[in-house]
Amino acid sequence: MNSSVCAATARVGAKMMAAVTSIVLILNFMTFALIEYVDCIRLPATYRQAPVTAVLTSFPMFSFFKKKPQEPAPLATSPATPAPAPEMPVVPAPPETQTEIVAAVTPAEQKQSWMARLKVGLSKTSSNLTTLFVGAKIDEDLYEELESALLMSDAGVDATQFLLTELKRKVRNEKLTEAAQVKTALRSLLLEMLTPLQKPLVLGQHQPLVMMITGVNGAGKTTTIGKLAKHLQAHHQSVLLAAGDTFRAAAREQLTVWGERNNVTVIAQESGDPAAVAFDAVHSAQARGTNVVMVDTAGRLPTQLHLMEELKKIKRVIAKGMSSAPHEILLIIDGNTGQNALTQVKAFDDALGLTGLVVTKLDGTAKGGVLAAIARARPIPVYFIGVGEQIEDLQPFNAQEFVEALLG
Ligand SMILES: Nc1nc2c(ncn2[C@@H]2O[C@H](COP(=O)(O)OP(=O)(O)OP(=O)(O)O)[C@@H](O)[C@H]2O)c(=O)[nH]1
């Protein structure tokens, strides 16, 4: 009897303990939830949305350029917290602060995927060039096939003839007997030809470094500006953009909104005078101590002479704002335009005195040979080549990598 009373009491006690423990747990949970809620409503709305904003801004920005902004963007915008504008004299940066944008910053895996994409981009030319050496005899037929392959790769008549003549000479002088040896000889000739185009964009020589970005419509100017701005920021350079494409509807707004999202100041004006926008941008960069100014310009054909005159005017007006500027005048070339790209290089160089080229879209139907044509006719440095729309798809031009992608 006593033992059964004890057991019953123990069971009742255990149930009571469990009930008390549950109540305490529920109370704890409610208190914790209440504290979280109170904390949460005390935070500013923007902070609570921060993760969402971060996700949005971490998306590739390039598709964004072609989208219309949801709301009209303000004209001259700065990053969310505008940098103070100290009155800074314009002095050249000391040499030790000079830096080059080089591919060395690319991590190994990224480098591999870049090479893979470059190879895919140039695969058409590469397969045309490499298959003709397989099991071939060194004779006129081989040279004729090589001539066709080079012409089809957009190398143009002059570069093709030059390569063939030099190759025949090499074969004779070095007494080459195997097709594979001829291929190796071609590889070294191409490398010799393209190496002079490999020059890095040097930063830190001017404060600010002023770059004018030009090109025909749709060549990839705005996209390249976006990618370059990111590269420059990665090299610890502050960047200011001048929305000098006052022609294409919404170009200014797109650049402005992109600038806001990426903490890059954008100078824009309603006036529609690109030279005035560029002038303002240079002054603003001097006042803020910004490292690099990139002046976007509207796309134009070299045959539109009045528009080419407008470019010359932008250049002159920039020089009024800073006598040594513009320090870089870049032409953006669509790699798919074949020999027409060479015509563009010549025309823009004659009008402006180009300092560098960026060849975009080498991932499409591009054949790559146009670089050989440029090397022969106008060896202007190719600072960057692009194989896609992501930031990492724009990389400094490296002749060795390029030849490897073409000839394996
Ligand atoms: N596949 C590929 N597309 C690219 C590359 N670079 C740019 N593009 C695309 O090319 C199109 C034109 O690029 P934009 O940067 O707008 O060209 P733009 O020269 O500023 O054009 P306009 O302002 O009209 O003169 C866009 O759809 C870009 O996403 C590239 O390397 N590869």
The ligand as an SDF file (V2000), in Angstrom:
LIG
                    3D

 32 34  0  0  0  0  0  0  0  0999 V2000
   28.7050   38.5010  -75.6440 N   0  0  0  0  0  0  0  0  0  0  0  0
   29.2180   39.6800  -75.2740 C   0  0  0  0  0  0  0  0  0  0  0  0
   28.4000   40.7440  -75.1980 N   0  0  0  0  0  0  0  0  0  0  0  0
   28.9370   41.9350  -74.8380 C   0  0  0  0  0  0  0  0  0  0  0  0
   30.3180   42.0810  -74.5310 C   0  0  0  0  0  0  0  0  0  0  0  0
   30.5300   43.3880  -74.2260 N   0  0  0  0  0  0  0  0  0  0  0  0
   29.3310   44.0110  -74.3420 C   0  0  0  0  0  0  0  0  0  0  0  0
   28.3640   43.1480  -74.7120 N   0  0  0  0  0  0  0  0  0  0  0  0
   26.9450   43.4200  -74.9950 C   0  0  0  0  0  0  0  0  0  0  0  0
   26.8450   44.2590  -76.1380 O   0  0  0  0  0  0  0  0  0  0  0  0
   25.6870   45.0700  -76.0580 C   0  0  0  0  0  0  0  0  0  0  0  0
   26.0710   46.5250  -76.3220 C   0  0  0  0  0  0  0  0  0  0  0  0
   26.8770   46.9730  -75.2360 O   0  0  0  0  0  0  0  0  0  0  0  0
   26.8920   48.4950  -74.7620 P   0  0  0  0  0  0  0  0  0  0  0  0
   27.8720   48.5810  -73.6610 O   0  0  0  0  0  0  0  0  0  0  0  0
   25.5380   49.0220  -74.4960 O   0  0  0  0  0  0  0  0  0  0  0  0
   27.4330   49.1920  -76.0620 O   0  0  0  0  0  0  0  0  0  0  0  0
   27.6330   50.7340  -76.3290 P   0  0  0  0  0  0  0  0  0  0  0  0
   28.8220   50.8400  -77.1790 O   0  0  0  0  0  0  0  0  0  0  0  0
   27.6550   51.5130  -75.0610 O   0  0  0  0  0  0  0  0  0  0  0  0
   26.2960   51.0600  -77.1280 O   0  0  0  0  0  0  0  0  0  0  0  0
   25.7130   52.4980  -77.5730 P   0  0  0  0  0  0  0  0  0  0  0  0
   25.5880   53.3050  -76.3280 O   0  0  0  0  0  0  0  0  0  0  0  0
   24.3960   52.1600  -78.1830 O   0  0  0  0  0  0  0  0  0  0  0  0
   26.6540   53.0620  -78.5560 O   0  0  0  0  0  0  0  0  0  0  0  0
   25.1080   44.8400  -74.6870 C   0  0  0  0  0  0  0  0  0  0  0  0
   24.0330   43.9490  -74.8020 O   0  0  0  0  0  0  0  0  0  0  0  0
   26.2530   44.2070  -73.9130 C   0  0  0  0  0  0  0  0  0  0  0  0
   25.7970   43.3800  -72.8770 O   0  0  0  0  0  0  0  0  0  0  0  0
   31.1660   40.9090  -74.6290 C   0  0  0  0  0  0  0  0  0  0  0  0
   32.3970   40.9220  -74.4070 O   0  0  0  0  0  0  0  0  0  0  0  0
   30.5520   39.7390  -75.0010 N   0  0  0  0  0  0  0  0  0  0  0  0
  1  2  1  0
  2  3  2  0
  2 32  1  0
  3  4  1  0
  4  5  2  0
  4  8  1  0
  5  6  1  0
  5 30  1  0
  6  7  2  0
  7  8  1  0
  8  9  1  0
  9 10  1  0
  9 28  1  0
 10 11  1  0
 11 12  1  0
 11 26  1  0
 12 13  1  0
 13 14  1  0
 14 15  2  0
 14 16  1  0
 14 17  1  0
 17 18  1  0
 18 19  2  0
 18 20  1  0
 18 21  1  0
 21 22  1  0
 22 23  2  0
 22 24  1  0
 22 25  1  0
 26 27  1  0
 26 28  1  0
 28 29  1  0
 30 31  2  0
 30 32  1  0
M  END
$$$$
